[in-house]
Amino acid sequence: MKMMKAVYLDDYGAVENLRVGEAERPQPRPGQVVVHIHYAGLRWGDVMARNGLPSRARATPFIAGQEATGIVDSVADDVTMWKPGDRVMITTAGGAFAEYAAVSPQSLIRVPEGVSLPQMLAYPVNMRTAYYMIYTWAKLQEGERVLLHAAAGGVGLLALQIMKRKFSDIEVVAIASSDQKLQMLKKEGADHVINRSTQDYVREVTEIWGPKASGFATGGQQTGGVDVAFNGVSGDTLSKDWQVIRKRGRWVIYGYAAGRGQLDTSKFGYDGITVMPFSSIAWMGTPEYQSATTFINDWLQNETLIEPTIYPLEDMQEVQRQFERGETTGKVVFSV
Ligand SMILES: NC(=O)c1ccc[n+]([C@@H]2O[C@H](COP(=O)([O-])OP(=O)(O)OC[C@H]3O[C@@H](n4cnc5c(N)ncnc54)[C@H](OP(=O)(O)O)[C@@H]3O)[C@@H](O)[C@H]2O)c1
């Protein structure tokens, strides 16, 4: 029996429950493709899955990991879509943190020529989210001002790049937690940067664009603040963002990296802010899904791509700790 390296989740919860071990190397069953994994990507969904979110339906232990890139190793006799040697990306509910994975042919995405296997991991999920945030959900317009949380993260950095490369007049204030990340964000075109570990972002945004008109007495006045806030962190920011979102602005909430938080809409009831909690899941199979795919393919062919940060698979526990503390930058990838 041939064996392979794999990262198991032994039980839901702590990062210590992740273990590098051995598993039987899969062979393709009818309707399956076996991929030799070279790189696996880390995303917030892995942290959520480890914590049993959105469900604990899967019995532990299991091989963790939701995305990987590699080379098709073997295919079942009934599979004609793929052949050994094809460069592919896998997205899956689990099993990507391993040297080999058996998957359905429909779940594979071809890695375009000129795109490296680690680079590819940064795009299909994160750029889809960034695309929806900007075009489908906020319907961002030239001339608008944006507040972007976790701007140096996997989704955030791509959102910043889209706003700066595909629009000519979007002013962005980007939030991150270290000066090193802020420097990188400035290089990527952020107009203003805020270090959330040393600065109060409500005060800083108010300094930059002036106080927003808020409440009953100010009627329809629209003064300082931002038109749109992109928030993938929630937590205590749900009690703060509205303080800098202008009257009739949009508040896109697409993640919970800082915890679920609490939203009290009575605080900004007179401000006419549209609160938009969003997930890419709700757009599966829609024309917008196809538009996002076209956008991503075009980007992969024509734009300068980011270089992910690569760690050995064996460092899984420590890297997940750093990721959760907000210490990683951009896309995090493991070399398998
Ligand atoms: N709605 C969807 O369809 C969809 C799809 C994909 C991802 N997401 C969500 O998008 C968010 C970003 O995902 P990602 O994979 O790109 O992760 P990420 O942004 O690379 O990592 C999360 C970032 O959140 C920031 N953060 C802010 N407050 C934090 C706190 N209290 N604790 C920890 N981190 C904090 C950290 O950056 P700083 O420390 O620099 O602030 C950290 O790097 C996640 O919430 C994810 O669930 C949503």
The ligand as an SDF file (V2000), in Angstrom:
LIG
                    3D

 48 52  0  0  0  0  0  0  0  0999 V2000
  -18.5030   36.2960    1.7960 N   0  0  0  0  0  0  0  0  0  0  0  0
  -17.7920   35.4370    1.0720 C   0  0  0  0  0  0  0  0  0  0  0  0
  -18.2650   34.8710    0.1040 O   0  0  0  0  0  0  0  0  0  0  0  0
  -16.3680   35.2070    1.4430 C   0  0  0  0  0  0  0  0  0  0  0  0
  -15.4920   34.4880    0.6080 C   0  0  0  0  0  0  0  0  0  0  0  0
  -14.1490   34.3640    0.9870 C   0  0  0  0  0  0  0  0  0  0  0  0
  -13.7480   34.9190    2.1920 C   0  0  0  0  0  0  0  0  0  0  0  0
  -14.6410   35.5490    2.9870 N   0  0  0  0  0  0  0  0  0  0  0  0
  -14.2600   36.1690    4.2610 C   0  0  0  0  0  0  0  0  0  0  0  0
  -13.3630   37.1960    3.9880 O   0  0  0  0  0  0  0  0  0  0  0  0
  -12.5550   37.4090    5.1200 C   0  0  0  0  0  0  0  0  0  0  0  0
  -11.1240   37.4680    4.6690 C   0  0  0  0  0  0  0  0  0  0  0  0
  -10.7300   36.1680    4.2410 O   0  0  0  0  0  0  0  0  0  0  0  0
   -9.2310   35.8930    3.8410 P   0  0  0  0  0  0  0  0  0  0  0  0
   -9.1150   34.4350    3.5790 O   0  0  0  0  0  0  0  0  0  0  0  0
   -8.8270   36.8700    2.7920 O   0  0  0  0  0  0  0  0  0  0  0  0
   -8.4730   36.2120    5.2190 O   0  0  0  0  0  0  0  0  0  0  0  0
   -7.4070   37.3480    5.4490 P   0  0  0  0  0  0  0  0  0  0  0  0
   -8.0140   38.6630    5.1020 O   0  0  0  0  0  0  0  0  0  0  0  0
   -6.1430   36.9570    4.7750 O   0  0  0  0  0  0  0  0  0  0  0  0
   -7.2270   37.2490    7.0110 O   0  0  0  0  0  0  0  0  0  0  0  0
   -8.0930   37.9090    7.8780 C   0  0  0  0  0  0  0  0  0  0  0  0
   -7.5560   39.2920    8.2410 C   0  0  0  0  0  0  0  0  0  0  0  0
   -8.5110   39.9350    9.0600 O   0  0  0  0  0  0  0  0  0  0  0  0
   -7.8340   40.9550    9.7570 C   0  0  0  0  0  0  0  0  0  0  0  0
   -8.4080   41.1440   11.0750 N   0  0  0  0  0  0  0  0  0  0  0  0
   -9.0720   42.2390   11.4820 C   0  0  0  0  0  0  0  0  0  0  0  0
   -9.4500   42.1300   12.7320 N   0  0  0  0  0  0  0  0  0  0  0  0
   -9.0230   40.9390   13.1650 C   0  0  0  0  0  0  0  0  0  0  0  0
   -9.1130   40.2770   14.4230 C   0  0  0  0  0  0  0  0  0  0  0  0
   -9.7250   40.8170   15.4900 N   0  0  0  0  0  0  0  0  0  0  0  0
   -8.5780   39.0530   14.5040 N   0  0  0  0  0  0  0  0  0  0  0  0
   -7.9640   38.4880   13.4470 C   0  0  0  0  0  0  0  0  0  0  0  0
   -7.8360   39.0750   12.2390 N   0  0  0  0  0  0  0  0  0  0  0  0
   -8.3660   40.2970   12.1020 C   0  0  0  0  0  0  0  0  0  0  0  0
   -6.3630   40.5730    9.7990 C   0  0  0  0  0  0  0  0  0  0  0  0
   -5.6550   41.5790    9.0690 O   0  0  0  0  0  0  0  0  0  0  0  0
   -5.0280   42.8300    9.8350 P   0  0  0  0  0  0  0  0  0  0  0  0
   -4.4980   42.2600   11.1220 O   0  0  0  0  0  0  0  0  0  0  0  0
   -3.9780   43.3250    8.9300 O   0  0  0  0  0  0  0  0  0  0  0  0
   -6.1650   43.7760   10.0810 O   0  0  0  0  0  0  0  0  0  0  0  0
   -6.3080   39.2440    9.0600 C   0  0  0  0  0  0  0  0  0  0  0  0
   -5.1620   39.1450    8.2540 O   0  0  0  0  0  0  0  0  0  0  0  0
  -12.8460   36.2590    6.0840 C   0  0  0  0  0  0  0  0  0  0  0  0
  -13.7060   36.7200    7.0990 O   0  0  0  0  0  0  0  0  0  0  0  0
  -13.5290   35.2490    5.2150 C   0  0  0  0  0  0  0  0  0  0  0  0
  -14.4030   34.4060    5.9330 O   0  0  0  0  0  0  0  0  0  0  0  0
  -15.9230   35.7070    2.6310 C   0  0  0  0  0  0  0  0  0  0  0  0
  1  2  1  0
  2  3  2  0
  2  4  1  0
  4  5  1  0
  4 48  2  0
  5  6  2  0
  6  7  1  0
  7  8  2  0
  8  9  1  0
  8 48  1  0
  9 10  1  0
  9 46  1  0
 10 11  1  0
 11 12  1  0
 11 44  1  0
 12 13  1  0
 13 14  1  0
 14 15  2  0
 14 16  1  0
 14 17  1  0
 17 18  1  0
 18 19  2  0
 18 20  1  0
 18 21  1  0
 21 22  1  0
 22 23  1  0
 23 24  1  0
 23 42  1  0
 24 25  1  0
 25 26  1  0
 25 36  1  0
 26 27  1  0
 26 35  1  0
 27 28  2  0
 28 29  1  0
 29 30  1  0
 29 35  2  0
 30 31  1  0
 30 32  2  0
 32 33  1  0
 33 34  2  0
 34 35  1  0
 36 37  1  0
 36 42  1  0
 37 38  1  0
 38 39  2  0
 38 40  1  0
 38 41  1  0
 42 43  1  0
 44 45  1  0
 44 46  1  0
 46 47  1  0
M  CHG  2   8   1  16  -1
M  END
$$$$
